[in-house]
Amino acid sequence: MFKSVKVVGACLLAAIVLAACGSSGSSGTTSKSGSTKGSTNKSVTIGVALTLDNTDFWSAYIGYEKQYAKQMGIKILGPDLSGVNASLQNEQIEELVNQGAKAIIVNPETATSLGPAISYATAHHVKLISVDTVVGNGKVYMVVRASNTTYGQDACALISSKVKSGYVLDLEGDLTSSNGADRTNAFNACMKANDPAVHVLSSPTVWVDSTAVTDAQNAVNAHGSSLKAIYAQWSPPDPAIVSLLKKKGLTNVTYIGDDGVPYEMCFVKNGEIAATQSQPATFYAKYALQYARDAAEGVVLKPGDAGGGAPKLTTVTYQGDTNLADPIVAPLVTKTAEKLTVAHAVDGLPSTFTTTAVSDQSLWGNQYGNSHGGVCANQ
């Protein structure tokens, strides 16, 4: 997803009835992800070490994780929260190992920050499952993460279908993180190849909400109606920037957010933003737990096996380390379903795809919002 800060007061997740698959096969066997074949169904202890819980996405993720763990018979240790303190996160993972965790789910502070924890866990025969972030400093059992390169191209595809001149503001995440770098690099490459007449304004926010809002204000003041689109790589800046655009009479700006939180569902539904990339909090929680159980039971998985959120498991390489990954398919959500095409695709991605209508009730943002009074309840 992202590494976001500064959003406070996210709601606790109420129970939502969702189907959860059992775990994969018993110790020492080979199994397809999500399969119940051969599962021992015995209780297993899984540690959880996250960075933050102060956003709608991570609040929802934690709620879903608790729900699925109960359904799967998994005992959770944690979640431990480290903020942006990589040293603390390494210490927390070591402590989870010492407390008896048989596998550990972690949202790394950065792609390269887990070296000490991976070494310690490996020495104690405990495997890690990385959620939302690739790992470039050691081996983990599985990376559960949507393709952030796809995120960048999706945003470009929608913008290039509507904007042929003027300026586009890219509110970048942290470029030292794999998520921020992948989204930015793919977006820039796609815009250059497919929409060369448009000038991209790059704003390196490092996931700081106030920086994003200030940079949006500066772009509006500098370019006015020549500012044709904004790509925000995470959701927390959305409400303030949507309000800014309304005040400035720039409601025709093509605005694309990221995360698929309930208020983004509301904004898309009401035509206040053009789209949001829905990061599947449900699938992140569900499949991270399934892979954690697989790891604890000694299940051997390999590239080409059936994935949980993707058709097939694949590998992902970062900083020279290659790990197995389930690249979950995350939809671009628009008011109605649209077929989008780019002439020049990025990094081997499909050049044509269809967006998902905001009315689709399988979207986690709709499920979460509807359980809390509706997606527009807090607007």
N, C-alpha and C positions, 0 to 999 in steps of 0.2 A: 504494500500500500504506500505508505509514506511515513515519514517521521515528523509528526506534527506536534506543536505545543500551543499553549495559550487558549484553548477552548475549555471552559470550565462548566460544570453543572450538567454533564451528560446524564440522561436518565438511566436508571437501572433497568435491565431488560426484564419485562414480564414474560411469563411462560407463553411460548408460541408452540403449537403442536406441529412438529416437523418429523418426518420419518428419518430415522438414523440407522445406518447399516451396521451389522456386527463386524467384528474384527476379522483379520485374515487368519491364515492357518496356524497350526501349532508349531512349537519350537523346532527349528531345523528344516522346515518345509519351504517349498516355493509356492507363492500365492499371487493372485491378481489383486490389485488394490480394490478395497470395498467389498470383497467377497467374504461370505460367512462360512465358506467351506473349510472344515477342519478347525474352526475356532474352538478354543478351550472354554471360552465364556467365563473363565475364572477372573476374579478381581485382580487388577494390577495397579500399581502405584506409579503415577506419571507426574513429574515435576513440570512447572510452568514458570518461565522467567521472561517477563516482558519489559518494555521500556516505559510506556505510558498507559494510562487509563482515562485521560481527561479529554477524550474526543468522543463524538457519537460512534465512530467506527469501532474504536477499541473498547468502549463501554459495551457496545452490542456484541463484539467478539467474545468478551469475557462471559457475558450472559449466555450466549450460545454454547460456549465451551462447557460451562457448568451443566447446561441442559443435556448436551450430548454425553458428557461423562457419566451422568446419572443413568442415562439409557443404556450405555455400554458397560456399566459396572466398573468404571474406572475411578480410582481414588486420586484426586488432584492434590499435590503439594504446591501451595501458592494460590494465585499468581504472585510472584515476587516482582516488584517494580523498581527499576534502576534509574529512571529518567534518562538523561543523556550521559550517565556516568559509566563508561565501559569497564573500568576497574571494579566498580561495585557489582556490575552484572556478572563478571567472571567469578567474583567471590560468591555471589548468590547461587550460581550454577554448581560450584564446588560444594556448597553447603547442601543443596538439594541431593547431590550424589551421596553425601555423608548421611542424609536423612533416609536414604533407602529408595530413592527414585530409580525405577528400572529403565526409564527413558525420559528425556527432557525436551519439552517444546520451548523454543526460544525465539523471540523477535529481537535479533541482534541490534545493538546500538549502531554499528556500521558493519559493512560486509567483511571487514578485516579485523574486527575487535575481539573475536572469540578464541584466539589462539590458545591462551592459557587454559581456558575452560574446556576446550576440545581435548587438549592433551591430558588434563586431569580426568575427564570423563572416560576417555579411551582407556587409560590405565586401569580404570575400575570397571571396564566392560559395560559402560553406559553410553548409548548413542543419543545424538541430538537431532531434533527435527527443527529446521529453521522456517519460520513463518514470515512471509512478506519480503524477505531480504535474502539475496544470494550470499554465499559464503566464499571468501577468497583467502582464507588462512586456516586451512585444515579440512578434514573430511567429516561430513554429517550424513545421517541415514537418508534424509530426504529434504528437499527444498519445496515448500508449499507456497507458491507465489504465482500470481498472474503475470502475463508478459507485459512489462512496462514499455517495451519497444512498441508493442501493439497500441498501448495507450497514446503514445506520441503520434503514431501514424493515424490513428482514429481521429484525433483532434485536428490534424492537418487535413484529412479527407473532408471533414465537415466544413472547416473554414475555407479551404480552397474551392469548395463547391459553391460558396456564397460570396467570397471576397476576391476581387481581382486587382485592387489597387489600395493605396494608403498604407496604414500601419496596423500591425498586430502585436499586442503585448503578450509576451510569454513570461508568466510569473513562475520562475523555475524553483524547484526544490533545492535540496543540498546536492551540489554536483559531486561531492565526495562520496555520496551514497549511490548504490547501484540503481535505486529507484529514480532518484532525481536525474542522474546521468543518462539512464536509458530513455526516460521520457523526453528529456531535452534534446539529446542527440538525434533521436528518431524524428522528433517534430521539426528540428532545424533542417535535417537532411531532406525530409519529405517536402517541406515548404520551398526549399531551394530548387528542388527538381520539378515540383508541380505547380508552384505559384510564385514564380521568380519576380513578378512585378510588385509584390507585396514586401514591405520592409518590416522585418521582425525586430521588435524591441525586446532585448533580453534583460530580465530582471532577476539576478541571483539572490533570492530571498533567504536561502538556507532554512526554509520552512518556518520563517518568522512571520506571523500573521500581520503584525503592524507594519513590517517592511513592505509586504505585498500591497496593503491598502495605501500606504504612502506613495509607492511607485505607481499604482493605478491613478491616484490623484494627480501625480506629476505628468503622467502620460495624457490624461484628459485635459489638463491645463495647457500642455504644450501642443497638442494635436487636434483637440476638439473633435469635430465631425469626421476628420480624416482618420481617427482611430476606429477601425472597422471591426476588430475582434479582440477578445481577451481569452487566453488559455491559462486557467489557474490549475496548477498541478496538484492541488489538494483543496479540501472543502472549507476549512474555517474562514478564509477571507471572503467567501461568497456574500454573506448578508450585507456587510459594510460596502462592498463594491457594487452590488446590485442597487443599494440605496443611493450611492453616489451617482450612478448612471441615470437613475430616475431624476434626481435633483438637477442634473446637468442636461436633461432632455435627450439623452443618448440611449434611448431604449432600443434602438435598432442595432446596437453593437451585438455581434455574435459572441456570446459568452459560453465557454465550456468549462465545467468544473470537474472534479474528480473525487470519488469515494462512493457516491450514491447514497448519501445520508438522507434522512427524511425531508429536511428542508430543501434539498436539491430536487427531490421528487416534486415537491410543491412548486418550486420555481419553474421547473420544466413544464409541469401541468398548466401553470398559469401564463406560460410564454415569457417569463422574466429572464430565463436563461435558455440557451438553445439545446444544451445537452449536458450530461454528466457521465463519466465512466464509472460504472457500478462495480466497486470492488466487493467480492462476495464474502462478507463476514461469516455467513452461514457455512460456506464450503471451506473457508480457511479453518474454522473451528472443527468442523466435522472430520475433514481429512487429516488434519494435524494429529488429532486424537487416534484415528485409525492407524496412521503410520507409526505413531508412538507405540501403540499396542503391538503392531507388527515387529517393530524393533525390539521391544521387550521380549517377544516370543521367539525371536531368532528367524523370522521370515526373511527369505532372500528375494529381493526384487531386482529387476534389471531393465535397461532401456528396451522399449517395445512392449512391455507388459501393459495391460489395460490400466489407464489412470483412473483417478476418481473424478477430478474436475476437468481433465483433458482426455482425449481419446487414447493417447499412449503416453507412458512415461518416457522422458528424454533426459539428456544431460545438460547442465549449464556450467560454463567455465568462467571464472572470474579471478584475475590476478594469478593465473596459472593453476588454480585448483579446480578440478572438475567434480561435480556432485550430481547425484540423481535428483530429478525434479518432476513434479506434477504441475505443468504450466496451465493452471486453471483458466478457462475461457471466461473473460469478464465482458459483459455487454456495454456498448455505448447506448445510453438511454436518451431518446428524443421524444417529442410530443406524440408523433405517430411514427410508425416504422418507415425507414427510408433506406433505399439501396444506394450506397456510396462507392465510388470508384476513384482510384488514383492511377494516372498513367504510368508513374514510376514508383513502384513499391519499394519499401525499405527492408533490407536485411532478409530478403526471401519471404516476406510476409505476403499473404493474399492481397491482390490489388482491389478486390471487390468484396464487400460485406454488407450485411443488412443490420441496421440498428434495431433496438428493442423499444417498443412503445412504452411510455411511462405508465400506462394503465395495467401492465403486466404484474399481476399480484404475486408472482414468484420472486420478484426482486426483493432483496432483503430490506431495502429502505422502505418499501411499502409495507412489508410485514411488521417491521419494527415501529414504523409510524402509526399504523392502524391499531397497534396494541397500546398506543399512548395517546389516543384521542384523534388520530388522523395526521397525515403528513404535514398539514398546514397548521397544526394546533399551536405552534409557538411562533407563528409569523404574524 
